[in-house]
Amino acid sequence: WIGPLFLTAKKKGFLDPEIKRNYEGDSLTNLKDIHTALMLYQESEGQLPFADSWMDATWPRLQTGDMDEAQAKRKMKSPSLWEENPQAYGYAYNEAASGVYSDDIPEPDLTPLVFDSRDLTWNAFGNPAQLAPDPKRPEGNFAVTVSGNVVKLDSILK
């Protein structure tokens, strides 16, 4: 009885080594995924994360079983920094969203939630107008708004 069970398991791939994939996203994908993770956090906690720990709060909701940790963390990094500065992250959180509910933020279509930043550290946060990279990143500076739209950062800064 064990022979047929073993053959079926082998045919179905249960005995094959697990293959981890590489992450190949772009800024649009990263920011949309981060926004989804932030909204999942808000749904479970009743508010957006506090600014000084937003990546810590978001990271568990971005991990996937088909990538090792280093590849999954690329979702938290601006793609233009992947090769240039592997220790850099390059996204920051708008401090105005710290610990509030997204529906309470005025002008959600015009308010950046996470944006390209010149502060390259984990859990970077602050004012988007002050932290926008200058010069701009090669593909431009992007942000995901509170409502979930990915836009050019300078198009929504006042």
Secondary structure in CASP SS format (residue, H / E / C, confidence):
PFRMAT SS
TARGET T0000
AUTHOR 0000-0000-0000
METHOD secondary structure of the structure
MODEL  1
W C 1.00
I H 1.00
G H 1.00
P H 1.00
L H 1.00
F H 1.00
L H 1.00
T H 1.00
A H 1.00
K H 1.00
K H 1.00
K C 1.00
G C 1.00
F C 1.00
L C 1.00
D C 1.00
P C 1.00
E C 1.00
I C 1.00
K C 1.00
R C 1.00
N C 1.00
Y C 1.00
E C 1.00
G C 1.00
D C 1.00
S H 1.00
L H 1.00
T H 1.00
N H 1.00
L H 1.00
K H 1.00
D H 1.00
I H 1.00
H H 1.00
T H 1.00
A H 1.00
L H 1.00
M H 1.00
L H 1.00
Y H 1.00
Q H 1.00
E H 1.00
S H 1.00
E H 1.00
G C 1.00
Q C 1.00
L C 1.00
P C 1.00
F C 1.00
A H 1.00
D H 1.00
S H 1.00
W H 1.00
M H 1.00
D H 1.00
A H 1.00
T H 1.00
W H 1.00
P H 1.00
R H 1.00
L C 1.00
Q C 1.00
T C 1.00
G C 1.00
D C 1.00
M C 1.00
D C 1.00
E H 1.00
A H 1.00
Q H 1.00
A H 1.00
K H 1.00
R H 1.00
K H 1.00
M H 1.00
K C 1.00
S C 1.00
P H 1.00
S H 1.00
L H 1.00
W C 1.00
E C 1.00
E C 1.00
N C 1.00
P C 1.00
Q C 1.00
A C 1.00
Y C 1.00
G C 1.00
Y E 1.00
A E 1.00
Y E 1.00
N E 1.00
E H 1.00
A H 1.00
A H 1.00
S C 1.00
G C 1.00
V C 1.00
Y C 1.00
S H 1.00
D H 1.00
D H 1.00
I C 1.00
P C 1.00
E C 1.00
P C 1.00
D C 1.00
L C 1.00
T C 1.00
P E 1.00
L E 1.00
V E 1.00
F E 1.00
D E 1.00
S C 1.00
R C 1.00
D C 1.00
L C 1.00
T C 1.00
W C 1.00
N C 1.00
A C 1.00
F E 1.00
G E 1.00
N C 1.00
P H 1.00
A H 1.00
Q H 1.00
L H 1.00
A C 1.00
P C 1.00
D C 1.00
P C 1.00
K C 1.00
R C 1.00
P C 1.00
E C 1.00
G C 1.00
N C 1.00
F E 1.00
A E 1.00
V E 1.00
T E 1.00
V C 1.00
S C 1.00
G C 1.00
N C 1.00
V E 1.00
V E 1.00
K E 1.00
L H 1.00
D H 1.00
S H 1.00
I C 1.00
L C 1.00
K C 1.00
END
